[in-house]
Amino acid sequence: QVQFVESGGGLVQPGGSLRLSCAASGIIFRLYIMGWYRQAPGNPRELVANITRLGSTHYLDSVKGRFTISRDNAKNTVYLQMNSLKPEDTAVYYCNTNPERTDSWGQGTQVTVSS
């Protein structure tokens, strides 16, 4: 059974930072492109960043220069370092493979950016 467990979200002021973690199980993690996604209320889920098996990364334009995705294949874990957070980054953040496994979404972790 494939499972993704996200953690690290919270309430942060604009300009602050958070580091999200996602532990994966049930897949041969090192073989997959991994992605961080987010969904704000009333909006569709969107891909924020992904990282290939060899570590190449791609980002949503609105987070370039502020967010950094990384992975630790030994720990089956993918991370998202988020700096210079803005109110428009407020959303539930999820990880999944990329493209996503539609039957394997986790609970996500809430990120709220507010003063």
ABEGO torsion letter per residue (X at the ends): XBBBBBBGBEBBBBGBBBBBBBBBBGBBAAABBBBBBBBBBGBBBBBABBBBAAGBBBBBAAABGABBBBBBAAAGBBBBBBBGBBAAABBBBBBBBOBBBAAABBAEBBBBBBX
